[in-house]
Amino acid sequence: MPPNTTATSGDKPGTSGRKKGRKARLVVILLVLALIGGIAFGAFWSISTVRASFPQTKGSVTLEGLSGPVDVKRDGYGIPQIYASSDADLFMAQGYVQAQDRFYEMDVRRHLTSGRLSEMFGKSQVKNDAFLRTLGWDRVAKQEYDTKLSASAKQYLQAYAKGVNAYLKGKDGQDISLEYAALGFTNDYKPAEWTPVDSVAWLKAMAWDLRGNMRDETDRALMTSRLTPQQIRELYPDYPYDRNKPIVREGQYSALSKTFQQDGAPSGTSTGTSTGSQGSTGTTGNTGTGTGTQGTTGGTAGTGTGLTGQLTGLTKVLDDLPTAVGVNGQGIGSNSWVVSGAHTITGKPLLANDPHLSASLPSVWYQMGLHCRSISSKCQYDVAGYTFAGMPGVVIGHNGKIAWGMTNSGVDVSDLYLEKISGDGYLSDGKVRPFRTREETIKVAGGASKKIVVRQTADGMPLLSDRDDELVEVGRKAGVDTAAPDRGDGYGIALRWTALDPGTSMDAVFAMDKASDWTGFRKAAALFDVPSQNLIYADSENIGYTLPGKIPTRAAGDDGSVPAPGWDSKYRWTGFLDQDELPYEYNPKRGYIVTANQAVVDKDAYPYTLTTDWGYGTRSQRIADLIESKIKDGGKVSTDDMRQMQLDNSSEIAKLLVPKLLKLDLDDPEVRKAQKLLEGWDYTQDADSAAAAYFNAVWRNILKLGFGDKLPKELRAKNQCLWVERAGSTGPLDDRSKVRECGQRDADQAQPDGGDRWFEVVRTLMDKPDSQWWQAPKSGNRPAAHNRDELFTRAMIDARWELTAKLGKDIDTWSWGRLHRLFLKNQTLGLEGPELLQYALNRGPWKLSGGEATVNATGWNAAGGYGVVWVPSMRMVVNLADLDKSRWINLSGASGHAFNAHYTDQTDKWADGDLLPWSFSAESVDGSTKDTLNLRP
């Protein structure tokens, strides 16, 4: 959540008594934390202060508003299974129970989505709030609630909110969570009641994380300050359809029965716009530097240094957004696959899923079961799985009939537009149109309120460039081509994004939870408009895949890959694909379906452009190969086989590079010792592997020397500084004036990040040993590299001494896990709070196996270091033959309370790759129940 959350002090005059009271409370909390941390002083009452917020899990509680009794049964990990006799009671109890475990997290989330973080954490969050107010997630959520959601969905949301508020009734902040007590030292904040809109808004935050290629749009434009169009194309190579298969190979995509044949060949004639090539960059503008901003049609704004600065300002804002919703578009992926009963030991399908998100504490997911004692029109649900604290229903999981999983489709549902601003309006087709405006007041804890004006175009696109002073200044300097309007005071940047339109995704959650077959599931999925997800499906006899979502169509020549000219309406979206035009697949002959962010469908088999920026299919093809190796010659897949596949640590880029690295002649005997680690290595990145540590260091240095040092500062990590030629320098190369230039991005957002796009970049350049990418200048006592082998040699040398500094000279002590560590941090006070409070709230480190673009996707950013930045946020395997034999695990635990037994009680097992039993039937739940709480009307 907020990256900077230290609340401001600044007490008003005349509040000395209050200050003394706060100091006294601070002493109490420090004593408590010291006591819990093992220091031998304190008293029993101070322990009780911490435990006061722990949930009651036994006995009986009376809740006003229930129509009948409800039982909450928790297993040994605190995971609740709720039993009720009506839908309203079920969801009211869900709200109550989630608030017991996670209300502080819920409260921060709703302040995030409504742009009100400053009310909790002070002036450090004003900039974030201004940006989030400009997006207006909560406003859109309210429109959804008022105009789009079904009557039943509203009733469930109301019941959920009633349950949350029943928990809050009569409680002070310190009775709810320890963090509120800490906030109380500098802020008189008190939690407000929960509303249904608070729940709906969280789906907007998740949609933001999964919004498509906005970062790629800005990165390509930023690259133009230093790279040529051809070089940019080389850094965004075409998707390797011949090597990494798309998701859909045998399915349908329209009501006209245009079907895919095996391997994606279309049986009918495709119509509509053709699929754009991966990473096309368009043509060069007539003035300024770099490429034009749209396709090959020309006539659009050049992306010169002015626009580069403007987009830099935007990316700074994007990078600074709270990390609760992931690493803001960088490296976001997931794995899911389903195997038909023909290839399983049980004779029934098996389904696996592990979504990849940034690591947070508590985990973004909350496990639970929602059970009607008997299914009827009054009570329709019997479902278990993963949901978000603060939202009713189950997002991923299974009911008694079907199971489903999700991965990010990567479909492009957001575009940036350059807007020619003129006075109080913007240029559109030769005419100035007025902005729609609204004034927002941001309340700030410990400080004065701040007012902002939000400007939107007539079709609702917010002007993001209003949120950064730098954008206003650099917009005055933006280079343009002769076909673009005069820059005047500069261009603004506006956003078109499907999640800013009211939708029905909340209805989709409830509909999927009670779907009983493929037809019902597809009907439910059609309501899931934002974010667009790959949905896999299984029932006891069938498997399937469907792509839902509100997916825009664009004019010919517009592939959405780079910012578009807002002054020309032909670049506005032309509509949205109908649901029956979206790809799906049902019971394919091969007997399995894999989705891991690869291309949905072959570019020659589908008439519409879904995106130009798929993941490159490294994980998906590895999973498919593992399944194929298991089922060949009649082999069968077990539940544990599915688990083992989730833990696969194989490095595909190592398989390509290591044979070449072993052939290099190295003079330094210490470097040769490191090189020998790679001899006989099986390419698996286990935590205890010294070879994995050394190879990944080599890979990181190859990327830095070959690509990172050639990228503009806007893409490089903050700690990466280079001497570059000063603008306008002339004369002999060695005599030209140079200036020290440092990167501007946070380490986990910088490029080259080392993901599978970079795998593909390097793969395509391997047979071009004299490419300019393989050249690197002399640095210190390191010689210049003039070709691929020389650059690889230097990378091996640099990696040896980098690891010597980090891990010691003795390579026998090296291990990947010593570099590749996971820290779980409370996403508010655990990041920027007092050191003792951070110690109390945070956990770790864990030494992890896996890596970037592996199935066990413990991601790290090669531009910034080796630490884990995103992870499989949960793992599950559903057994459709016997649901009680399904397995699951969460990243942390059920509880959001720092000293509760269930705060991180699943993390060790998660790190070891273990899965927990997942009870579903009433008999199995009873057998695993440790605590039962009775809720009474």
N, C-alpha and C positions, 0 to 999 in steps of 0.2 A: 504494500500500500504506500503511503506517502514516503518518498525518499528522504525528506527532511522534516522531522516531526517534533523537534524540540520546541515546546511552547514558549512564547515570549514572556518575560517578566514585565516589569514596568508597572508596579503598583501605584494606584492613585494616591494623592495626598490625603492624609487623615485616615490611613488604613493600617496604622502600626499594630493595632490589636489583631487585625486579620493576619498580618505578616507573622506575628508571634505564633498565632494558632497554626499557620501553615508550617512554620519551622518545627513546631512540636509534632505535627503529623509526619513531617519528613523524618524526624528522629525515630518515630515509631516504625515507619516503613523500613528505614535502614536497619533497624534492629531486627525486624522480621526477616529481611532478606539475608542479613548476616547469619541469623540463626539457621535459616533453611539451608544456607550455603555451607554450614558445618562449623561456624564459629561458636564457641561455647559461651554465649551469653544470651539473654532474652528471658522470656517467661511464657507459660502456657497460653496466657491470653493473647499474646502476639501471634502465636501459631493459629489460634482461633480466628484472628483477624483475616489471615490469608485464606483460611478454609471456609470463611463465611460465604464466599461466592460459589463454592462447589455445589453441584446439583444434588438435590435429594433424589435418590434412586430406589428407596425402599419406603414402605408404609403407604400412606394415603394422603392425597391432597384434594381439596375441594376447588373446582373451577366453575365459576359462574358462567353460564352459557352453554355448557354441555347438555345434551339431551339424554345421555345415558353413560354408563361407566366405560372407562377406557383403561386398558392395561398396557404398561410400558415395560417390556422385558429386555434387560440388558445382559449381554454375554460377558465373558471375562475380559474383553477389551472395551467394554462400555458402549458397544454398538447397540442402538435401540431397535427393537421390533415393536410396533404399535398395533394394538388390536382394538377395533371399535365396531359399532353397529350402524353407523351412518357416515356418509362422506364428510359431512360438516364436522362431526366429532373427530374423524380421522385427521383432517387437516388442521383443526384447532389444536389437537394434541401434538401434531408435528411442529407447529409454531411454538408451542410451549417447550417442547423437549429441545429443539434447536436453540432456543433462547437460553435454556439452562446451560448448554454446553458452549455456545458460541456467540452470545449476544454482542460482546464488544466487537468481534470481527464483523458481525452484521451491521452494527452501528457505523463503523468506519466505512464499510462498503456503501451504505446509503449516502453518507456524506461525500464520498468520492463521486458517485454517480450524479449527485445533485450539485456538485461544485461548491461544497460547504466544508471542506476540510479545514479551512482557516478558523472555523468556529470551535474546532477541537484543538488544533495544533498551532494556531497563531499565524503571524505574518509570513512565515516561511512557505506557506501553502497558497498565498494569494495568486501567484502566477499560475499554478496548476488550476486553481479554482476558476480563474478567468478563462482559461482555455476550455475547461469542462463546461462552464456556463455557455460559452460560445457554441459548443457542440449541442448542448441542450438535451442530454440524455433523459433527464427526469421529465422535461416537457413533452418529449416524444412518448415516454412511458405513460404519462397521464392521458395523452391522446389515444394511445392504444387501449388503455383501460376504459376510457369514456366511449370510444366509438368502434373498436375493432373486436374486443374479446366477447366471447359468448356469455350468456347469463350464468351458466354453470361455472365457467372459469372465474367470473367475478365472485360468485358465492364461495368458491374454494379459497380465493385470495382473501376474502373478508374473514372467513373462518380462521385461516392461518394467522392473520393479523390479530384477531381476537385472542388466539392462544399466546402469541408473543406478549401482548399487553397484559394478559392475565399473569404472566410470569413477572412482568415489570412492576405490577401494582404493589405499592407500599415499600418499594426497595430504593435505597440510595445507591449512588454509583459504586461505592466500595462493597456493597452487598452483591453487585453484579459481576465485577471483575477487578482484579488487582490494578489493571491499567488505569481505571477511573480514579483510584486513590492517588496514583502518581500524577495524573492530570490535575488533580485538585490542588496541587501545590502552586500552580500558576494560573489556574483557570477555574471559574465557578461553573463549568459545564455540567449540565444534567441531561441524561438521555430523555428524548421525547418519545411519545407513543409511536408504534409502528403503523404504517399504512399499506394498503394493497399496492400502491404505486411504487413503494420502496422495493417490493419484491420484483415487480416487472422490470424496473430499471436495471437490475443486475445483469439481465440478459444483454443489455446494451454494452455493458463493460466487457462481457465475454465476446460479443461481436466485434468490438474494437480490436481486441487481441487477434482475432481471426479474420481481419477485414480484407485480406488479399495483398496486393502488390504495391501499396502506397510507398513503402520504404524503397522498393526497387525503382519506382518512378523517380523518386527524388535522387537516389544514388546515381542513376544513369545521367540525370541532368547535371548533378554535381561533378561527375567525371569529366564533363566537357571542358572544364577549365584547364585540364592537363592532358587529356587523352583524345586521340582522333576517333572519328566514327568507327573505323575498322577495329581499332583497339578495344573500344567498348563492346563491339559485337563479339570479339574474341573472349571477353570476360562474361558474356552471356550466351554461351553456345546453345545450339539447338538441342532439344530434348532427344535422348538416344532411344528412339522407339524400337530400333532393331535389337537393342540389348536389354533394355528395361521395359517390360511389358506394361501397358496401361491397365487400369482396373477392369474396364468393360471390354470384353472381347467377343461375347456371344449374345449380347442383349439387344433390347430395342430402345429406340429413342423418340418415337413419335406415334401418334394415333393413326398415321397413314401406313403403319406396319413396315416402315423402313428399318430393316434389321441388320445387325452386324453378323457377318460370318466369322468363322474361326480366325483368330489373329487380326480381327478388326477390318477385314475387307468388306465394303458395303455391298449389299445385294441390290440396292436401288440407286437411283441417281440423286446425288446430294444437291441441295439448293441452298440459297442464302449466301452470306459472306464467308469467304474462306478463312481458315485458321491462320492467324498471323505467326510469323516465325518467332522463335524464342529470342527475346531481347533485341528486337529491331530498334534502330535508333533514328531513322529518318535521314533527312538531308540537311546539308549545312546551310545555315542562314546567310543572307547576303552581307550582313554586317555583324560585328561582334565575333566572339570565338565560339567554337563548338558546334553542336548539331542543332538542327531544327527540332521542334518539340512534338512533331506529330507525323508518324508514318513516313510515307514517301510522297505525300501530296504537296509538300512545300508550302510557302506562303504563310508560315507561322513564325512566332517569335523565336529569335536565336537565344540560346541559353548561355549568354556571356557572363562575365564576372559579376554583373549586377544581380542577375537571376541566381547565380551560384550563391551569393551572399544571402539572398532572400530565402532560398531553399535551406540554406544552412540554419538560418534562424528558425525555420519550421522544424527541422530535424532536432534542434536543441530542445524545443518544446515537447516534441514527441518522446524524445529520450528521457525527459524529466518526469513523464507521467508515472504514476504509481505502478509498481511491478506486480501488484496482486493479480493482474490479468495477463501475466506472462512477460516475456522479454520484448514486448512491444513490437511484434512482427518479425523479430530476428530469430531464425532457427526454429520457429514453432512448427511442430510436427506431431505425429502420433502413429501408432500401429494398431491395426485391427485386422483380423482374418477369421474366416469361418470355413470349416471342413465338413463336407457332407457325411452322412452316416455310412455311405458306401466305403469310406476310407478310415473309419474309426473303430476302435476296439469294441465300443458299446453298440455299434450299428445305428447310432443316432448322432446328429451333428454336435460339434464342439465349436465354441465361439470365444475368441480372445480379444482383449482390448487393453491398451495402455496409452492414454493421452499424454502428450509431452507439454509441460508448462514450466514456468519458472518455479524454483523451489521457494516455498513460503511456509511460515509457521504461524498458525496451524495450516494444514494442507487446504487447498482450495476446495477439496471434495469433502463431503460428509456422507458416511455410510448409514443406511437405515432400511427398515422394512415397513411397509404400510399395508395392513391386512384387515379386510372386512371379515368379521366372524362368519358371515355367510354372504355370498354374492347375490345381490338383488338390485332392483332399480333404485332402492334407497341407499345401498352401499355397494359400489361397483369395483373396488380396487383390491388387488392382492398382488403386490409388486415389491421388489427389493432391489437395491443398487446404490448408486451414487447420485447425490444431488448437491446443491449449493446451500450453505447455511444462509437463511434469509429468503428461501424460495420453496414453495410447496411442490409436492410431486417428486418423482424420480427421473433424472435426466438420462442416465445410462444404467442398464441392468437387465432384469427379466421379470416377467410375471409368471403365472402358472402355465402359460401356453407358448409364449415366444420370448426370445432374447434379442438384444440389439446392442450395437456399439457405434462409436463415432470417431472419425478423424477429420481434421481440417481439409476441406476440399481444395483450398487455395484459389478458388474461383475469384476473378477480379470483380468486386462489387463496389469499388471506390475509385474515383478519379479526382485528380487535382486540375484546377482551371486557373489560367492566368487571366486576371481581370484588369482591363484598362479603366482606372478610376478617374472620374471627371466630376469635380465638385462633390455634391452629395449623392452622386449616382455612378453608374458604370456603363460602359459602352456595350451595346448589343445590336448587331446588324445595322450599324450606322447611326443609331439613336441612343441617347442617354436615358437610362431608366433609373428611377430612384431606388435606393436600398430600402428594404424593410428593416426597421430598427426597433430595438427594445432596450430599456435601461435595466441593469441588474445591480443590486447592492450586495457586496460581499462583506459579511460581518467577520470581524477579526478578533479572536481572543486576545485580550491584553492590549488592544490597539484600536485605532479609529477605523470605521468602516470605509470601504473603497467602492466607488461607483464606476461601472464600465458601461459602454454602449456596444451592443452586439449588432452587427450589420449582416444582413442576408440578402441574396439576390431574390428576384421575384419568384423564382422556382425553389426557394428555400435553402440555397447553398450558403453556409456560414463563411464569412471572410476570416480565415484563420490568421492571415497576416496582421490583422489588427491586434493580435495578442503579443506582439514582440516589437519593441521600439526599433531594434536593429532592422527589422523587415521594412519599416517605413523609410528609413534612410537609404538602404541599399536598393530599394525599389526605384528610387530616383535615377539610379545609374544603370538600370538594366538595358543591355544591348538588344536591339530589335532588327528584323530584316525589313526590306523595303515594302513588303506587303502588310506589315503590322501597323497599327495606329501609333501615332506619336506617343512617346512614353509619358510626356507631361510630368506629373509628380511620381510616376512609377507605376508598376503593376502590383496588384494585390494577388493573393492566392486564396481561392475558394475551394470548398470540398463538396463533391457529390458522393453520397454514400447511402446505400439501401437502408441501413439501420436508422437513418434519420427520417424515414417514413414510418408511420404507425403500421404495426404488423400483428401477426397472430401466433408467434412462436410459443407463447404461454399456453394457448389452446393446444398446440401440438404436443407439449409435454404431457398434459392430462390424457390426450387421445392415445398417445403411444403407450402410456402406462396401462391402459385397459384394452388395447388391441389384442385380438385373439388369433389372427391369421395374416397372411401376406397382404390380402386385399385391404384389411383394416389398417395394417401398418402403413401401407403406401398412402392411404387416405389421410392418416394422421401426419405422415411425413410431409405431405403437400402443404400443411399449415406451418411448417417450420421454415419460415421465410428468411430469417436472419439469426445467426450466421449460417451461411451455406456449408453444410457438412456432408461428408461421405457417411452414409448410414448402411451398416451391414445388419443382416437379419438371419434368424434361424428359428424354426419350430421343430417339432419332433421328426418331421419328414423332409423339410425343405430348407434351402438356404437362398439368400438373395442380397442384392445391393440396389440402392436407389440414391440419386442425387437430388435433394430438394433445394429450395432456396429461391429468393427473388434475384434473378440474374439478368443484368441489363443487356440490351442489344445496342450496338453502336453503328454509326454510318460507315459505309465502305471506306477503307483506308485508315480508319481509326481503330487501333487495337488496344488502346488503354495503357500502353507501355510507358508513356511519358506524359508530362503535363500538357494539357490541350489549351488552345486559345479560346477564352471565354467570350470574346467579342464576336465570334462567328457561331451562329446557332446550329450550323450543320454538325458541329462537334458535340452538341448535347445528345444525351441518350435518346434513342428512338423508340424505346419500349422495353418490355421484359419478355423473356422466354416463357411460354406456357409450360405448365408442369408436364404435360404429355410430350413435350419436346426435349425433356431432360433425359440423359442416359440412365438405364437401369439394367439389371441382369438377374435372372431367376433360374436356379438349378442348372448352372452351366455344366457341360459335359465333362470338363476337367475335374469337377468335384470339389472345388475350393474357390474362394474369392479373397484377394488380399487388397487392402487399402492402407497405404502408408505415405500419403501426400504425393504420389506419383501422378502422371497424367491420367485423367479420367478415361479418356478415349483417344484412339489414334487420330492424328490430325487429318488424315485422308479419309476417315470414315464418318466424320461428323461435320455438318455444314456451318456450325456456329463457333465463334471464338469464345471460349470460356475464360482463358487467361493466356498470357504469354510467359508466365512465370511459375510453372509447375516446380515442385521438388523434382529432383533428377532421378528418382527411382532406385537409389542405392539400397535403401532398407527394404523396399517392397520386393525387389528382385531377389534379395538374399532370403527373405521369408518364403517366397515362392520356391526357391531352390531347395530350402530345407524341407518344405512339404513334399516336393517332388521326390527328393531322396528318400523320404520316409515311406511314401506310398508306392514307389516303384516295385514291380514284381509282387504286387498284392500286399505290401506292408500296411499296417494299421497304425493310426495315431491315437495316443492316449491323452488323458488330461495332463499328465506330467510331461508328456512330449511338448504340449502346447506351452507349458511353463518354461521348459528348457529352451524353447525357441525364443521366448521373450528375453532370455538372458544371454542370447548369442552375442559374443564380443568381437566377432571377426571384423578386421579392418580391410575393406576393399581397396583403399588407396595403398595400403601396405603391400598387398598382393601385386600391385602394379609397380611400385617403386623399389621394393627391397631387392629384387634380382639385379636391378641396375646399380643400386647402392653398393652391393657386394662386389661388383666388378671394378670399382674405383680404386686406384692406387693412392694410398695415403702415406705420407712421409712420417708423420708424428706417431710414435709407438703408442702413446696414450689414446690417440684417436683410433688407431687400429684395434685397440682393446675394445673400445665401444662398438666399432664396426662388427667385431666378432660376435657380439650379442645377437646380431641379426641372423647369424648362421643357424639354420635349423629351427628358427622361430616359426611357430604355426600361425602367426598373424592374429592371435587372440589377445585382447587387451585386458588381461586379468590384473587385479589390483596388485598382486605380488610380482608382476612381470617387469624385469629390468629392460628387456628388449622393447616392450611397449613404451616404456618411459623414454628410451633413447629414440626410437622411431618417431614418436610424436614430437619430440624436440626437433628432430631433423625436418619433419614435415612443417612445423611452425617456422623454422628458419628458411626453408625453401620458399614458403609463401611470402615472408617478409622481404627477402632479397629479390625475389622474382617479381612480386606484385605490390606488396605493401609500400615499399619505398618509392613506388612510381605513382601512387594514388594521391589525390589532392588532400590537403590537411583536413578538410571537412569530413573525410571518411576514416582517417587514421586515429589510432588511440592517443589519448591525451599525453601519455608519457613517451610517445615516439616523436623525436625531434630530428630534423634533417637540415643540412645546409643546401639550399636551393638557389638557383640563379635569380638574381633580383630582376624584376620586370624592367624591360628596356635596356638591359645590359648588352653591350656590343663588344667586338674585338675578339682576340684569340680565346678559346674556350677556357684555358687555365687562368686567364687574367680577368675573366668576367667577375663582376661584383656578386657576392652571394649573401644570403640572409638566412638566419636560423629560423626554421618554421616548424612548429609543433602541432601535433594532431589535436583535434577538437572533440572527439567522441569518447564517451565512457568506454571502459575496456570491454564490457560485454555487448557493446553495440557496434564496435568498429569493424573494419574490413582490412584484409581478407579474413573472414571468420573461420575458414577451414571446412565448411560444410560441403555437401555433395555437389553444389555448383562448382566449387573450386576443384573437387575431384575431376569433374568433367573438363574444366579449363586445362588442368595439367595433362589429362589424358589426351586431349586433342593437340597439345603442343609437344608431346613426347617424340613424335617423329619429325619435329622441326628443331633440331639441336642448335641451330644458329639463330633462332628467333630473338628479336630484341628483348623479349621478356626474360630471357636467360642471361642477360647482361647486367652486371652490377659493378659499381665503381669500387676502387680501393678504399679501405676504411681502416685507419690505424695500421697495424701490422698485417692485416688481412689483404691478400692480393685481389686485384680486380678479376671479375669473371667475364669471360667473353663468349661462353657457350653453355649449353645445358650441363655437361659433365663438370666443368669448372665451377659452376654455381652449386651443383649438388655436393661437390667436394668441400666447398667453403661452408655450405650448410651443415655438413657432418662435423667439420671442425668447430664451428660456432656452437653447435648443439652439445658437443662434448664439454666445452668449457662453460657453457650455460648450466649444464647439470652438475658439473663439478662445483660451481658456486652454490647451487641450490641443494644438492644432495650429498656432496662430498666427493673426494677424488677416487675413493674405492668403489668401483662399479658393482662390486658384489653386494653393496648395501642399497643400490638403487631399486626403486620399484615405482610402478605407475601410480599406485595408490598414494604414495607420499606427495606426488604432484597434483593428483586428480582428486581433490577433496571437496566434500559437501559440507557447508555450514547452513544450518537452518536458523533463520533469523525472524523474530517477530517483526512484522512488516510496518510497525509504527515506532514505538519506543525502543524496540530492539535494534533499530538502525542508527538513530541519532539521539537517543536518550542518555541520561547519565551512565557512566561506565558500569557502575554496580547494577543498575537496572538492566542494562544490556546483558550482563552476566547472568542475571536471574531469568531473563526471558528467552535467551537464545540457547541453542544446543549444537553440539558438533565439536570437532569434525568427524566425518565418516570417510574412510578411504574406499573409493569406489572403483569397480571395474567398468568396462564399457567406454564409450566415447562418442565423438561426433559422427553422425550418419551410420552408426551401427544400430542393430536391432535393439540392443540394450543401450538406449540413447541417452546416456548421461552427458549432455552436451557441454562443450567448452569452446571458448572463442580464441582461436589461434592468434588473433591480433592483440589480445589482452593478457593471455596467460593460460594456465592449465586448470584453474579451478572450475568446479561444476557450476554452470549457470542455468541449466534447465534439465529436467528429469522426467522419467515416467512418473507422472503425478499420482497414479494408482495403477494397479494391475488386476485383471480379472480373467478367469476362464470359466465359462458356463457350460455345464454338462447337461444337454437336453434329454439324456436318458434317465438321469436322476438328479434333479436340481439340488438336492441336499449334498451331492458330491461335487458341486461347483466350488470354486476357490476364489478368494479375493484378498487384497491388501491395500492399505492406504499409506501415503508418504509419512504422515505423522501419527495422529491418533484422533479419537472422537472428540476429545476435549480441547477447548481453547484456553483453559486455565493453567497457568505456568507450572504449578506444583501439583496438579492433579495426576493421579497414576496413569491416566490415559492421554497425557499431553503428547508424548512421543513413543508410546509403548509399542507401536508397530514398526518404527523406523529401523531398528536393528534387523528385524526379519526382512523388511523391504530391501535393505542394503545387501543382505545375504541371498536375495532372490527367492525367499520362501513365500508361500501363500497360506492364508488362514482358512479354516473351514468356514463355509458360508451356509448356515442353516436357513431353510425356507419353509418347509412344512411345519405345521403346528407342533407335531411330535418332536421334530428335530430342534425347533426353537426352544421348546420346553426343556429338552435335554441339555442345551447349552446355556440356559438362563442362570445367571448368578444373582441378579437383583431384579425385583419386580416392584414397580410403583403403580398404585391404583389411583387413577384420576376419577373423581366423583362429581356429579352435577350438584 
